[in-house]
Amino acid sequence: MTYASGNFRAGRERTQSAIGNHYFHCMYIVLMKKAGFRGFNTRAVQAGEIKDPRFGNVTTPIFQTSTFEAPNTTENAYIDNTTGKPFMYGRWGNPTIQAFEEKYASLEGSGHALAFSSGMGAISATVLSMVGKGEKLLALNELYGQTYTLFARTMRGLGIETDFLTLSEINRAEFDARKYKAVFIESIVNPTMGVADVKRIARVCSEADVPLIVDATFASPYNQRPIELGARVVVHSVTKYIGGHSDLIMGIAGCSGKEFSGTANLRKALGTNPDPIQSYLAMRGLKTLGLRMEKHNSNGMTLSRFLSDHQKIRKVMYPGLETSEFHSIAKENLSGYGGMLAFEVKGGIQAARTLMKNLRIASPAPSLGGVESLITLPVDTSHGGLTPEERMKAGIPDGLVRFSAGIEDAEDLIEDFNLALEKI
Ligand SMILES: Cc1ncc(COP(=O)(O)O)c(C=O)c1O
């Protein structure tokens, strides 16, 4: 087993350094990169961890400190990736946050990563660091509502125009990438479960040397790694599958290199850094991402098949179903289809509400990707701000139900659905 020291100067002896008139024992920290392991789950557990041989700690500590001694002239000082210097101030960087970033980057295959206080923090800092006043962004029309609002209203107010294309238009590559400073897509769209052809879009963008930014929240780094498919930047709402337990709000951006320093500077300026406790929780979530996604994937598929065969269900939207118009694109771009599905109940919104009221396992709540199943009507939550016409245009009838399959036993979820559907 090799322990490669990463971004800091390591040593095994306790050292002393003079700061002012005092001598301090230098905390001796080892970043265990455990180079050479290829398996996703091994890296999920081992990569990025900060271990101090003096304590023998097995998990990374929470560095609950807002500031750091400066200047830190210690020979073995631990280095902040964003500055190339020892840590100095918590809004710039913190060892626990950085440990999470290292673990994520190892799984995403992204080289670099920056964590944020929310998924929206990751999206806004990334896009604003890459597209400026007078420049144009191309984006998918069927985006998460808040992302759409950021591009269509907030950024427009700052002098940054966004052109929107539908998923079908973007998948058919009906755009001239050279007109744009960046292209932004979601790889699986909410709530209709359409799938973007990331490989094809990335090819078109890279021919024009325009960065493709992919929000891969619904896929997670277990089911899809957009950088390997040719994208330059990937963003996630860590709140969902990466955190995995519906107990935190956080975001992350991974990039192959070029974009890192601009986005890091904007994170500093906007103050969209996460805190060390959240980062610790996210890191803990990441350790079981592979195990959880296997179960989310199989529950998503089992439930989609069950609902497709049920006489009270009109339509199921799940990219793993062979009947999905996105199935072949999904097979090309995803290694698993995830736990998110949408369906229409015969009888419309009243029937959908009756179903939701009678389910005992799934909680009625927005958000997704946690170990517990969640169910929501987009008309009441994520898409409530649209007019009925806009919703129909986006393919979202009022009776459409979105389900986030957790990791409960599939037999229990099916029995619960069976009983609740009987009440309609
Ligand atoms: C696809 C997608 N991207 C981004 C976000 C924003 O993430 P957060 O709520 O962590 O800011 C969400 C939230 O639901 C989402 O579904």
The ligand as an SDF file (V2000), in Angstrom:
LIG
                    3D

 16 16  0  0  0  0  0  0  0  0999 V2000
  -30.7520   19.2650  -10.6960 C   0  0  0  0  0  0  0  0  0  0  0  0
  -30.5820   20.2310   -9.5660 C   0  0  0  0  0  0  0  0  0  0  0  0
  -29.5560   21.1010   -9.5950 N   0  0  0  0  0  0  0  0  0  0  0  0
  -29.3540   21.9980   -8.6170 C   0  0  0  0  0  0  0  0  0  0  0  0
  -30.1980   22.0630   -7.5270 C   0  0  0  0  0  0  0  0  0  0  0  0
  -29.9300   23.0820   -6.4600 C   0  0  0  0  0  0  0  0  0  0  0  0
  -29.3410   22.4610   -5.3630 O   0  0  0  0  0  0  0  0  0  0  0  0
  -29.4100   23.0670   -3.8560 P   0  0  0  0  0  0  0  0  0  0  0  0
  -30.8420   22.9670   -3.4340 O   0  0  0  0  0  0  0  0  0  0  0  0
  -28.4650   22.1880   -3.0990 O   0  0  0  0  0  0  0  0  0  0  0  0
  -28.9490   24.4740   -3.9570 O   0  0  0  0  0  0  0  0  0  0  0  0
  -31.2580   21.1670   -7.4340 C   0  0  0  0  0  0  0  0  0  0  0  0
  -32.1670   21.2240   -6.2680 C   0  0  0  0  0  0  0  0  0  0  0  0
  -33.1920   20.5780   -6.2170 O   0  0  0  0  0  0  0  0  0  0  0  0
  -31.4640   20.2250   -8.4820 C   0  0  0  0  0  0  0  0  0  0  0  0
  -32.4860   19.3650   -8.4580 O   0  0  0  0  0  0  0  0  0  0  0  0
  1  2  1  0
  2  3  1  0
  2 15  2  0
  3  4  2  0
  4  5  1  0
  5  6  1  0
  5 12  2  0
  6  7  1  0
  7  8  1  0
  8  9  2  0
  8 10  1  0
  8 11  1  0
 12 13  1  0
 12 15  1  0
 13 14  2  0
 15 16  1  0
M  END
$$$$
